[in-house]
């Protein structure tokens, strides 16, 4: 059996509470539920169980001594220019977050996974948009969302570990995510 896996930082409830009021005003948006909000560190794709075990062991070994750091959400936008498909909130610049993502990428390549060719762009997807051509009104709503949320900034929160999640695709709905493994920093034990 194969699992569709990704490494991510789940959002704590107080941070998610700052996002919920922003999730309005765009017709056709499929707003993400609170439990689906996260910052993806690396998408691994479909992995056989034996490779997933190798990845788990390599992540434990390679990142257990990492030190906690803080991040915050900042700004908003849409992926897809004239045919937007995703609304997102950005993550403020964090060298520690970039290092964590680079370390995870290095570990993935060390166990034989192909390199991730996409540039790391830390964000939280808050909605997906239908993939039909947008009319002027819908596109205007996306631009209004971007303008309304351009100066959004959340409080900072501490990152003391990350998770390995599985993703389950559902036709016409948001994917379901399940935490498969937790990787606390500094040798902490998972809660």
C-alpha positions as CSV (number, residue, x, y, z in Angstrom):
1,X,0.0,0.0,0.0
2,X,1.2,3.5,-0.8
3,X,0.7,6.6,1.3
4,X,0.6,10.2,-0.1
5,X,2.8,12.0,2.4
6,X,4.0,15.5,3.3
7,X,5.9,17.2,6.1
8,X,4.1,20.2,7.7
9,X,3.6,22.5,10.6
10,X,0.0,22.4,11.8
11,X,-1.5,25.7,13.0
12,X,-2.3,26.1,16.7
13,X,-5.9,27.0,17.5
14,X,-5.3,30.6,18.5
15,X,-3.6,31.3,15.1
16,X,-6.3,29.5,13.2
17,X,-8.8,31.7,15.0
18,X,-7.2,34.7,13.3
19,X,-7.8,33.1,9.9
20,X,-11.4,32.2,10.1
21,X,-12.7,35.8,9.7
22,X,-10.7,36.1,6.5
23,X,-12.5,33.2,4.9
24,X,-15.3,35.0,3.1
25,X,-16.2,37.1,0.1
26,X,-15.0,34.9,-2.8
27,X,-17.8,33.1,-4.6
28,X,-16.7,29.5,-5.5
29,X,-14.0,29.3,-2.8
30,X,-13.7,26.0,-1.1
31,X,-12.6,27.4,2.3
32,X,-10.3,25.0,4.3
33,X,-11.5,23.7,7.6
34,X,-9.5,24.5,10.7
35,X,-8.0,21.0,10.9
36,X,-6.7,21.3,7.3
37,X,-4.7,24.5,7.9
38,X,-0.9,24.0,7.8
39,X,2.4,25.2,6.4
40,X,3.8,22.5,4.1
41,X,7.5,21.9,4.5
42,X,7.9,19.2,1.8
43,X,5.5,17.2,-0.3
44,X,6.8,13.7,-0.8
45,X,4.0,12.2,-3.0
46,X,3.0,8.6,-2.9
47,X,5.4,6.4,-1.1
48,X,5.4,2.7,-0.5
49,X,5.3,1.7,3.2
50,X,8.9,0.6,3.3
51,X,10.1,3.9,1.9
52,X,7.8,5.8,4.3
53,X,9.4,3.8,7.2
54,X,12.9,4.8,5.8
55,X,11.8,8.4,5.7
56,X,10.4,8.3,9.2
57,X,13.7,6.9,10.6
58,X,15.8,9.4,8.6
59,X,13.7,12.3,9.9
60,X,14.0,11.1,13.5
61,X,17.7,10.7,13.2
62,X,18.4,13.9,11.2
63,X,16.2,16.5,12.9
64,X,15.7,15.5,16.5
65,X,18.3,17.9,17.7
66,X,16.8,20.9,15.9
67,X,16.1,24.0,18.1
68,X,12.6,25.6,18.4
69,X,12.0,28.9,16.6
70,X,9.1,31.3,16.0
71,X,7.1,32.2,12.9
72,X,4.1,34.3,12.0
73,X,1.8,34.6,9.1
74,X,2.0,37.7,7.0
75,X,0.3,38.9,3.8
76,X,-2.0,37.1,1.4
77,X,-2.3,36.2,-2.3
78,X,-3.5,33.8,-4.9
79,X,-1.7,31.3,-7.0
80,X,-2.7,31.3,-10.7
81,X,-2.6,34.9,-11.9
82,X,-5.4,35.4,-14.4
83,X,-6.9,32.0,-13.5
84,X,-6.5,31.8,-9.8
85,X,-6.9,28.3,-8.2
86,X,-5.6,28.9,-4.6
87,X,-5.9,31.6,-1.9
88,X,-3.1,31.7,0.6
89,X,-1.6,33.5,3.6
90,X,2.1,33.9,3.6
91,X,4.7,33.2,6.3
92,X,6.9,36.0,7.4
93,X,10.6,35.6,6.6
94,X,12.3,33.0,8.8
95,X,15.8,31.7,8.2
96,X,15.1,28.9,10.7
97,X,12.0,27.8,8.8
98,X,14.0,27.8,5.5
99,X,16.7,25.8,7.1
100,X,14.2,23.2,8.4
101,X,12.7,22.9,4.9
102,X,16.2,22.5,3.4
103,X,17.1,19.9,6.0
104,X,14.0,17.9,5.2
105,X,14.7,18.1,1.5
106,X,18.3,16.9,2.1
107,X,17.0,14.0,4.1
108,X,14.5,13.1,1.4
109,X,17.2,13.1,-1.2
110,X,19.5,11.0,1.0
111,X,17.0,8.2,1.1
112,X,16.6,8.3,-2.6
113,X,13.5,10.5,-3.2
114,X,13.6,12.8,-6.2
115,X,14.5,16.4,-5.6
116,X,11.6,18.8,-5.1
117,X,11.9,21.1,-8.1
118,X,9.6,23.8,-6.7
119,X,11.0,26.7,-4.9
120,X,10.1,26.7,-1.2
121,X,7.3,29.3,-0.7
122,X,6.0,29.0,2.9
123,X,2.3,29.7,3.1
124,X,-1.0,28.4,4.4
125,X,-3.6,27.5,1.8
126,X,-6.9,28.8,3.1
127,X,-9.1,28.1,0.0
128,X,-9.1,26.3,-3.3
129,X,-11.1,27.8,-6.2
130,X,-13.0,26.0,-8.9
131,X,-10.9,25.4,-12.0
132,X,-13.3,26.8,-14.5
133,X,-12.6,30.1,-16.3
134,X,-13.4,32.9,-13.9
135,X,-15.7,35.7,-14.9
136,X,-14.7,39.3,-14.2
137,X,-16.8,39.4,-11.0
138,X,-15.1,36.3,-9.5
139,X,-11.6,37.5,-10.5
140,X,-12.5,40.9,-8.9
141,X,-13.4,39.1,-5.7
142,X,-10.0,37.3,-5.6
143,X,-8.3,40.7,-6.1
144,X,-10.4,42.2,-3.4
145,X,-9.4,39.3,-1.1
146,X,-5.7,40.0,-1.8
147,X,-6.1,43.7,-1.2
148,X,-8.2,43.2,2.0
149,X,-5.6,40.7,3.5
150,X,-2.4,42.2,2.1
151,X,-1.5,43.7,5.5
152,X,-2.7,40.7,7.5
153,X,-0.2,39.6,10.2
154,X,-0.8,36.9,12.9
155,X,0.9,36.8,16.2
156,X,4.1,34.7,16.3
157,X,4.0,31.2,17.7
158,X,6.8,28.7,18.6
159,X,7.6,25.8,16.3
160,X,8.9,23.0,18.5
161,X,8.5,20.2,15.9
162,X,6.7,19.2,12.8
163,X,4.5,16.3,11.6
164,X,4.4,13.8,8.8
165,X,0.9,13.8,7.4
166,X,-0.9,11.5,4.9
167,X,-3.3,13.1,2.4
168,X,-6.5,11.5,1.2
169,X,-8.0,13.0,-2.0
170,X,-11.8,13.4,-2.2
171,X,-13.6,14.2,-5.4
172,X,-15.0,17.7,-5.3
173,X,-14.0,18.3,-1.7
174,X,-10.9,19.3,0.3
175,X,-8.4,16.5,1.0
176,X,-8.4,14.9,4.4
177,X,-5.1,14.9,6.3
178,X,-4.0,12.6,9.1
179,X,-1.0,12.9,11.3
180,X,1.2,9.8,10.8
181,X,4.2,10.8,12.9
182,X,5.3,13.7,15.1
183,X,8.9,15.0,15.2
184,X,9.5,17.1,18.3
185,X,12.8,19.1,18.4
186,X,15.5,18.8,21.0
187,X,14.7,15.2,21.9
188,X,11.3,16.0,23.4
189,X,8.7,13.3,23.5
190,X,5.5,13.8,21.5
191,X,2.5,15.0,23.4
